[in-house]
Amino acid sequence: MDGTNSEEVTCQVCKFSRYLKPNLKILVSKCNHRICEECIGRVFKLGKAPCPICGTDLRKQDVIAPVFENLMVDKEVRERRRALRVFNKRREDFATLREYNDFLEMVEDVVFNLVHDVDVEATMERMRKFQRENHDQIAINTAKLNREVEAQKAFVEQEQQQRLAARAEQLRRRRDEEQAEQSRAEAILNEMATPAPPMPHFPITVSHPYAHSHPYAPAHVAIPSPWAMSHHAHHNAYAPPVYSVPPMHAAPAPTGAADALARDLRAMLRIDVPMP
């Protein structure tokens, strides 16, 4: 059981229900009578016709599908909407809060009577009288309500546009960052793929460390091309290159002093200096 009242899914004209016809489509007239789609097609074959239940003059467009499955709820929504189109006064239209509350209670009584079919004629006459006496005020409040609805709609659309613009800006920034990152990566790859410049083949001349402190040291030492590295650098990738420096052409020195000079030179330059 789905908890739906069987009377609410029964056509009041042909008496068929969804129990017998599961695909039965029930519509509701403006006089709140349940009529199935087949009966509507038969009753309104010629256009305007009286309601088969109460005789109210109806047109085919006066019979619509209910918004809610519970027809009583659907009827209350429709009757409340109809009453509020007439009783549309606001708080600022009353001198005191007590008068406004009394007005709201009167509106609820009207809605209750229309929903539950209590003194319907008297209630409708009460609505017509109020409409005649407050015609101008009703028109003013209706126009004011329409402006408020339009303003609210414009506000919602503006917020939606702002959210869409912020989202588009966020996506644009993310796309720019990704493109910049890709450009940096491509630049690094291109730099790594570019061959290194050839090493020089001419000797490199450097100042001799003892040029100013030792009387027998030459002013400059000519170091051969890096291609002339010793076998240590060729066979050991982690060994520092060791260069062979031609012997110094200096005046003869005592053997002990020459040995000390060679040791100091090797220690400072990390190069092999042939002994004279």
C-alpha positions as CSV (number, residue, x, y, z in Angstrom):
1,M,0.0,0.0,0.0
2,D,1.3,3.4,-0.9
3,G,-0.9,5.3,1.6
4,T,-2.9,7.0,-1.2
5,N,-6.6,7.4,-0.6
6,S,-8.5,5.3,-3.2
7,E,-11.1,8.1,-3.5
8,E,-8.4,10.5,-4.7
9,V,-7.5,8.2,-7.7
10,T,-11.1,7.5,-8.8
11,C,-12.9,9.3,-11.6
12,Q,-16.1,10.7,-10.3
13,V,-17.7,10.4,-13.7
14,C,-17.0,6.8,-14.8
15,K,-16.1,5.5,-11.3
16,F,-12.9,3.8,-12.6
17,S,-10.0,3.8,-10.2
18,R,-6.3,3.1,-10.5
19,Y,-6.9,-0.3,-8.9
20,L,-8.8,-1.4,-12.0
21,K,-6.8,0.8,-14.5
22,P,-3.2,1.4,-13.1
23,N,-2.5,3.9,-15.9
24,L,-5.6,5.9,-15.2
25,K,-4.8,9.7,-15.4
26,I,-6.9,11.8,-13.1
27,L,-7.4,15.5,-13.7
28,V,-9.0,18.1,-11.5
29,S,-11.5,20.7,-12.5
30,K,-11.6,24.3,-11.2
31,C,-14.7,23.2,-9.2
32,N,-12.4,20.5,-7.7
33,H,-13.9,17.4,-9.2
34,R,-11.9,14.4,-10.3
35,I,-12.4,13.5,-13.9
36,C,-10.3,11.0,-15.9
37,E,-8.7,11.9,-19.2
38,E,-11.0,9.7,-21.2
39,C,-14.1,11.3,-19.7
40,I,-12.7,14.8,-20.4
41,G,-12.3,13.9,-24.0
42,R,-15.9,12.7,-24.2
43,V,-17.5,15.5,-22.2
44,F,-15.6,18.4,-23.8
45,K,-15.8,17.1,-27.4
46,L,-17.7,20.2,-28.5
47,G,-15.7,22.7,-26.3
48,K,-17.4,24.4,-23.4
49,A,-19.6,22.1,-21.3
50,P,-21.1,21.9,-17.8
51,C,-19.2,19.9,-15.1
52,P,-20.7,16.4,-15.0
53,I,-20.8,16.5,-11.2
54,C,-22.0,20.0,-10.2
55,G,-23.0,21.7,-13.5
56,T,-20.5,24.5,-13.4
57,D,-19.7,25.9,-16.8
58,L,-16.2,24.6,-17.7
59,R,-13.8,24.7,-20.6
60,K,-11.3,22.0,-21.4
61,Q,-8.5,24.2,-20.1
62,D,-10.3,24.5,-16.8
63,V,-9.4,20.9,-16.1
64,I,-5.8,20.5,-15.2
65,A,-3.4,17.9,-13.8
66,P,-3.0,18.1,-10.0
67,V,0.3,19.4,-8.7
68,F,0.3,17.1,-5.7
69,E,-0.8,13.5,-5.5
70,N,-3.0,14.4,-2.5
71,L,-5.9,16.3,-4.1
72,M,-6.8,18.0,-0.8
73,V,-3.3,19.5,-0.7
74,D,-3.6,20.5,-4.3
75,K,-7.0,22.1,-3.7
76,E,-5.7,24.1,-0.7
77,V,-2.8,25.4,-2.7
78,R,-5.1,26.5,-5.5
79,E,-7.7,28.1,-3.2
80,R,-5.1,29.9,-1.2
81,R,-3.6,31.3,-4.3
82,R,-7.0,32.5,-5.5
83,A,-7.8,34.1,-2.1
84,L,-4.5,35.9,-1.9
85,R,-5.0,37.5,-5.3
86,V,-7.9,39.4,-3.6
87,F,-6.8,39.7,0.0
88,N,-3.4,41.1,-0.8
89,K,-3.2,43.9,1.8
90,R,0.1,44.3,3.7
91,R,1.2,45.3,7.1
92,E,1.7,48.9,6.1
93,D,-1.9,49.1,5.0
94,F,-3.1,48.8,8.6
95,A,-2.9,51.3,11.5
96,T,-2.2,48.7,14.1
97,L,-0.8,45.2,14.3
98,R,-4.0,44.0,15.8
99,E,-6.0,45.0,12.7
100,Y,-3.4,43.2,10.5
101,N,-3.7,40.0,12.5
102,D,-7.5,40.1,12.4
103,F,-7.2,40.5,8.6
104,L,-4.9,37.4,8.4
105,E,-7.4,35.4,10.4
106,M,-10.2,36.4,8.1
107,V,-8.1,35.2,5.1
108,E,-7.5,31.8,6.8
109,D,-11.3,31.4,7.4
110,V,-12.0,32.1,3.7
111,V,-9.4,29.6,2.6
112,F,-10.7,26.9,5.0
113,N,-14.3,27.4,3.8
114,L,-13.2,27.1,0.1
115,V,-11.1,24.0,0.7
116,H,-13.6,22.1,2.8
117,D,-16.7,23.4,0.9
118,V,-18.2,25.2,3.9
119,D,-20.6,28.1,3.0
120,V,-19.0,28.4,-0.4
121,E,-21.5,30.9,-1.7
122,A,-21.3,33.1,1.3
123,T,-17.6,33.0,1.2
124,M,-17.4,33.8,-2.5
125,E,-19.8,36.8,-1.9
126,R,-17.5,38.0,0.9
127,M,-14.5,37.9,-1.5
128,R,-16.5,39.8,-4.2
129,K,-17.5,42.4,-1.7
130,F,-14.0,42.9,-0.5
131,Q,-12.8,43.2,-4.1
132,R,-15.3,45.9,-4.9
133,E,-14.5,48.0,-1.8
134,N,-10.7,47.7,-2.1
135,H,-10.3,47.6,-5.9
136,D,-7.7,50.5,-6.0
137,Q,-5.7,49.1,-3.1
138,I,-5.7,45.6,-4.6
139,A,-4.4,47.0,-7.9
140,I,-1.7,49.0,-6.2
141,N,-0.5,46.0,-4.1
142,T,-0.6,43.7,-7.2
143,A,1.6,46.1,-9.1
144,K,3.9,46.3,-6.1
145,L,4.1,42.6,-5.8
146,N,4.9,42.2,-9.5
147,R,7.8,44.7,-9.2
148,E,9.2,42.8,-6.2
149,V,9.0,39.6,-8.1
150,E,10.8,41.1,-11.0
151,A,13.5,42.6,-8.8
152,Q,14.0,39.3,-7.0
153,K,14.3,37.5,-10.4
154,A,16.8,40.1,-11.6
155,F,18.8,39.7,-8.4
156,V,18.9,36.0,-8.8
157,E,20.0,36.3,-12.4
158,Q,22.7,38.8,-11.4
159,E,24.0,36.5,-8.8
160,Q,24.1,33.6,-11.3
161,Q,25.9,35.8,-13.8
162,Q,28.5,36.7,-11.1
163,R,29.0,33.1,-10.2
164,L,29.5,32.2,-13.9
165,A,31.9,35.0,-14.4
166,A,33.9,34.1,-11.3
167,R,34.0,30.5,-12.5
168,A,35.2,31.5,-16.0
169,E,37.9,33.7,-14.4
170,Q,39.1,30.9,-12.2
171,L,39.3,28.5,-15.2
172,R,41.1,31.2,-17.3
173,R,43.8,31.6,-14.5
174,R,44.2,27.9,-14.2
175,R,44.6,27.6,-17.9
176,D,47.2,30.4,-18.0
177,E,49.2,28.7,-15.1
178,E,49.1,25.4,-16.9
179,Q,50.3,27.0,-20.1
180,A,53.1,28.8,-18.3
181,E,54.2,25.6,-16.6
182,Q,54.2,23.8,-19.9
183,S,56.3,26.5,-21.5
184,R,58.8,26.3,-18.6
185,A,59.0,22.5,-19.0
186,E,59.5,22.8,-22.8
187,A,62.3,25.4,-22.3
188,I,64.1,23.1,-19.9
189,L,63.8,20.2,-22.3
190,N,65.1,22.4,-25.2
191,E,68.0,23.5,-23.1
192,M,68.9,20.0,-22.2
193,A,68.6,18.9,-25.8
194,T,70.9,21.7,-27.0
195,P,74.5,20.4,-27.5
196,A,77.2,21.9,-25.3
197,P,79.7,24.2,-27.1
198,P,83.0,22.5,-28.1
199,M,85.8,22.7,-25.6
200,P,88.8,24.9,-26.7
201,H,91.8,23.2,-28.3
202,F,94.3,26.0,-27.6
203,P,96.4,26.1,-24.4
204,I,95.1,28.1,-21.5
205,T,97.5,30.5,-19.8
206,V,97.2,31.1,-16.1
207,S,99.2,33.0,-13.6
208,H,101.7,31.0,-11.8
209,P,101.0,31.0,-8.0
210,Y,104.6,31.6,-7.2
211,A,105.1,34.4,-9.7
212,H,105.3,37.1,-7.0
213,S,106.7,35.1,-4.1
214,H,109.4,32.8,-5.5
215,P,112.4,34.2,-7.3
216,Y,112.7,31.1,-9.6
217,A,109.0,30.7,-10.6
218,P,107.9,31.7,-14.1
219,A,105.3,34.5,-14.4
220,H,102.8,32.3,-16.3
221,V,102.2,28.6,-16.9
222,A,100.7,27.3,-20.1
223,I,98.2,24.5,-19.5
224,P,97.3,22.3,-22.5
225,S,93.9,21.8,-23.9
226,P,91.4,19.8,-21.6
227,W,91.6,17.0,-24.2
228,A,95.1,16.4,-22.8
229,M,93.8,15.3,-19.4
230,S,95.6,12.5,-17.6
231,H,94.3,9.0,-17.7
232,H,92.7,9.5,-14.2
233,A,90.0,11.6,-15.7
234,H,89.4,9.3,-18.6
235,H,88.9,6.2,-16.5
236,N,87.2,7.7,-13.5
237,A,84.1,9.9,-14.1
238,Y,84.2,11.3,-10.6
239,A,87.9,12.1,-10.5
240,P,88.8,15.8,-11.0
241,P,90.7,16.4,-14.2
242,V,94.5,16.4,-13.7
243,Y,96.5,18.5,-16.2
244,S,100.2,18.1,-17.0
245,V,102.0,21.4,-16.7
246,P,105.3,21.8,-18.5
247,P,108.3,22.1,-16.2
248,M,109.3,25.5,-15.0
249,H,112.4,26.8,-16.8
250,A,114.0,28.5,-13.9
251,A,117.5,28.9,-12.6
252,P,119.0,25.9,-10.9
253,A,118.0,25.7,-7.3
254,P,119.1,23.5,-4.5
255,T,117.5,20.0,-4.6
256,G,115.8,20.5,-1.3
257,A,114.2,23.8,-2.3
258,A,113.1,22.4,-5.7
259,D,111.4,19.5,-4.0
260,A,109.6,21.8,-1.6
261,L,108.5,24.0,-4.4
262,A,107.2,21.1,-6.4
263,R,105.3,19.7,-3.4
264,D,103.7,23.1,-2.7
265,L,102.8,23.6,-6.3
266,R,101.1,20.2,-6.5
267,A,99.3,20.8,-3.2
268,M,97.9,24.1,-4.4
269,L,97.1,23.3,-8.1
270,R,96.3,19.6,-7.8
271,I,98.4,19.0,-11.0
272,D,101.3,16.8,-11.9
273,V,104.5,18.9,-12.1
274,P,107.4,16.9,-13.6
275,M,110.5,17.4,-11.6
276,P,113.3,19.3,-13.4
